[in-house]
C-alpha cells in the first residue's frame, strides 16, 4: 500500500509518501516561521496564501524523491480539519483534485487522528488500546485510543491548550517565535524553582486541564524575575500539571498497553522525561514519536490514511473542510471549554 499525505492545517505545508509497511519514502515540508515572526503568532490569511504557493512544488518534490508517480499511489490522504479553515481548504481541495484526476480514493484525515496514530508509524509494537496525551498548540486532551476512529476522551482543557500557553509565555518574555522551542531553550538557563507559579487544578478531583491562570500569572511577573527563571518555572508548572492530570487518567484507562504522548508539545524534553517516569511508575511502556513526527507533518497524515484505507474507510469528494472536528464527538461538554471540547 502506498499513500500520499497532505498537511496544511496551520503554518506547516507538507507532503509525504508512506507505505503500509511503515516506510516513509519521502517527506517534504515548508515552514512559515519567517512570515509570522513579526506578528508573534500565526496570521491565518498569511498562512493560507503560503500554503497555496508551497504545496504544489512540495508534492512534486515528494514524488521525485520517492521515485514514484501519482498513478502508483493507492489513495490520497489530506487533512480535512481541525485547523485554520483557509489552510485546511488548500490541502483538502488539492487532495480532492489529485484523487479525482487520478481516479484514486480520498481519505479525509482528522488532523488530531494523525497525531493520535503517529506513534504507531514509528513503533510497530504499539497496540490498541493505549492512553494518549495529545498536547499541542491548539489542543490538550487525554484520550483512550481503542482503535482507528475509536477514541474515548477522558480529559480536555477548559480554557487554553498547553502549547498556546507556551507561545504566549514566549511572547511575554520576548523570546521569539515559535514559542515552544524558545521557552524550552531559555528554561535550560533558568531555575525552575525561582518563581512561584500556580498549578491550576493540580490535586483536584476534576480530570481536566487549565492553563489560563498560569499564563496570566506569568504576565504579572514579567520584569520582576529573570526571563530564564520565568521560562524554567513556567515549563516546570506545565510539566507538573500534565503529569498530575495524566496520573488521574491512568486510573481510568483500564487495559491500556502504553502511555503515549503526541503533538507539538511532545517534542519538549522535560515533558517527555516526566511522562516516561510516570509510565514506569505504573508499569507501562512509554511511547513518543521522534521529535520531527511530534510537530505537524504529512507523514502522520499519510499514515492515518494507511490505517483508515486498510479498513476500507474512504470519503466522498464533497467531504467538507472543518475548523473544528472532535475525535470523540459524544464526549460530555466541559465547563469553559466551548468549541474546543
N, C-alpha and C positions, 0 to 999 in steps of 0.2 A: 504494500500500500504506500502511496506517495501523496502527500497533501501539501498544497500551497497555503500558507497562512499569511494574513494581512492584519496589521495592528495600527490604529490611528486614533485611539480614544482620548489622548491628552496631548502631550508635547513630544512624543517619540513616534516617528514614522518607521515602519519596519515591514520586511517581507522575508519569509523563510520557507524552505522546503524540508520536510521531515518525513521519515518513513515510519511504517508501523513497527519496525524493529528498533526504534529509538535512535536512528541515525539522523543527525542534523546535517543534511547535505550542503546547505548554505544558509546564511543569515546576514541580512543587510539592514542596517539601522542608521537613521539620521536624527540627531538630537537638535533641539531648538534653543538651547541654553542662551546663546548669544542674543537671540531675538527677544527673549523675555527678560533678560537680566536687568535692563534699565528700569523695568517696572516692578521688580522684586517678586514676580509671580507670573503665572501663565495667563496670557491675554487670549481668550477664545478665538477672536477674529484672526489674530496673527497666526495662531496655531493652525486654524483651518486652511488658510492660504498656503502655509508652509507644507502641509500635507499634500495639497494639490500639486505643488511643484516637485516634491520629493518622491512621491510614491511610484510613479511610472518608471523612472530610472532605477529605483531600488529593486523593483520586480525584475526588470531586465537583467540587472547585475546578479540577482539571486539565481535566475535560470542559467546564466553564463557560468557562474561558479559551480553549480551543481552538474552542469553538462547535460541538462535535460530541457525539454520544451513543455509548453502548456499541454500539448497532446499527451504527454506522459503522465500527467497527474490524474489521480482518481477523483479528487474533489477539491473545491476551493473553499477554504475556511476564512471568514472575515469577522472581526469584532463588530457586533451589532448593538453594543451597549454593555453596561452603562458608561457614560463619559460625556465629554463636551460634544454636544449634538452635531455641531458643524464638522468636527473631526471624524466622529463616528460615521457620518453620512459619506464622507470622502472614501473611507476604506470599504464600507459596505457596498456603495454603488459601484466601485471599481471591481470588487469581488463578484457582484452580480453580473457585470458586463463580461468579465472573463469567463465566468461559468456559462453564461448564455452563448457567447461566441464559440466556445469550445464544446458545447453540449455536455458539460460536466455538472454534477450535483453541487449545490451550495450548502455549506454548513454555517449557519449564523451562530457565532460563538458569544456567549456571555463572557465579558472580559474577566469577571470575578471567577468564573469557572476555569478560565485559562490559568489564573493564579492557583486555584484550588487543585488542579490536576498537574501543574508543572512539576511538583516533586516526583511524580510517577515517571516523568520523562527522564529525569536524572537518576532515579533509584528504581530499578526493575523489581526489587524485592518489596516495595511498599504496596501493601494490600489493604483493601477496604475491610472494615471501617477504620478511619483514623480521625483524631481530633486535630482540627486545623485552626491556628490563629492566623487570620488573614488581616494583615496590618499594612496600610498604605496611606497615600496622601488623602484619599477620599473615603476610606473605609477602615473600620476596626471591628472585627467580628470574630466570634468563636463559633465554629461550625463542626458538627459531626458529619463527616463525609462518608455516607453509606454506599455510594456508588456514583456512576456517571449520571448526572441530573438528579441525584437524590441527596439533598442537603438539609440537615436539621439545625437551625440556628439556636444556639444556647445563650448567646450574649451579643450585644452590639453597643455602639456608642450612643449616649443620649444627647450628645452635642457635637464636639469636634472629634475628628479622627486623630490618631497619634501622629501620622505623617503631616497633617495640617498644622498641628502644634509645633512640630519640628521646623516647618517652613516659616511660621510666624515668629518663632523664637529667633531664628537666624536673621530675619528681617529686623527685629527689635534690637538685636545685638550688632547689626551692621556687618554680618559675616558673609553676605553674598548669597548667590543663587546658583544651583539648587540648594535648599536649606538643610536637608537631612545630612548629606556628607559634610557640609560646612560646620554644623554643630558637632558632629562626631569628631572631626579633626580638632576643633577648638577644645573639646572636652578632654582630649588627651593631655592638654597642658594645664588643666584645671583640677581643683579639689572637689570631688562630688559631695563632700560634707560641709563645704564652706558656706552655702546659702540655704537657710531654712525655707523649704518649699512644701506646699501641700501635696498629699497623695489622695486625690478625690476617690471616694468610695472604698478605699482600701480598709479591710477589716469589717466591712458591712456585709449583710446577708444578700444584698442586691447583686445580681450576677453581672451587671453591665459596666461599661466604661464611661468615664467622663474626663475630659482634658481641658475644658474651657476655663475652669478656675485656676488650674496650674498655669496656663498661658497668661491669664490676667495677672497672676502674682509675679511672674517673670517681668511683665511690663512695668509693674510698680517698683521693681528693684533694679531696673536698668539705671546705671550711673552710680549706684550705691555699692556695687561689687565689681570685681574684675570680670570682664566678659568671659574669660576662660573658666572662671569659677562658676559663673551663672550657667554656662553651657554644660559643664560637667554635672552640676547639681540638678539641672533640668533633665538631662539624659538619665540620671540615676532615678529621678522621680518617675519618669515614664517606665523605666525597667521595672521598678517596684510595683507600679500599677498593673502592668502586663502580666507579671508573674502571679500577683495576688488573684487577679480575675481568672487566669488560666488554671490556677490551682482549684478554684471553685468548679470550673467546667470539667476538670478531670474527674471530679466526684460524680458527675452526671453522665460521663461518656463511657458507659459500660461496654466492654468488649473492644475498646479501641486498641488497635495494634501498635500505634505510634503517636507521638506528639509531633506535629508538623507545623512549620511556620512558613509563610509565603507572603509576597507583596514587597513593596519597596523598602519598608522599614525593616524587613527581614534581612536586609544587607548590613544592618548595624551590628558590629561585632559584640557590643555589650549586651544587646538584646538576645543574640544567638547564644552567647555563653550562659546567660541566666536561664534561658529556657532549656538548654541542654542539661544544666544541673537539676532543674525541676523534673525533667523527664526521668533522669537517673533516680531521683528520689522515689518516683512512682514505678520504677522497674520497667519503663517503656523505652523503646527506641526513640531517638530524636532525629528528625529528618528535616533538612533545609536544602533548597536548591542551591547550586553555585550562585555566586553573587550576581552575575550578569543575568541569570534567569529570574532573580527576585524583582528587578525593575521591569518596566513594561518592555515587552519584546514580542516578536512574531513567532518565535519557536514554540512558545507556550500556547499560542492560538492555533498553530498548526497541530500541536499535539492534542489539544482538546478536540480539534477536528478529527484526528485519528481515532480517538476514543469514541466519539459520537458516531462517526461514519461506520466504524466496526459494528455498532449496534443497529445500523440502519436508520440513524437519526439524521435526516436532511431537511432542508427548509425550502419553501417556495420563493420565487424571485420577487414577490411582493412583501417579503418579510420587512417590517418597519425598523428603522433605527430608533433606539430607546435611550433617552438620557438617564432614566432610572430603570433598573432591572434586578430586583432582589433574587438571590439564589433560593431563598425559602419564602415564597410568596404567602404561605399560610402562617408564618410566624406572627406571634402576638405583637401588636403595636406597643412601642415602648414610649413612656412619657418623655417628651422633649426631643425625641428622635426625628419626628416629622418624616420627610420623604426618605431620609437615609435609612430608615428601618427596613 
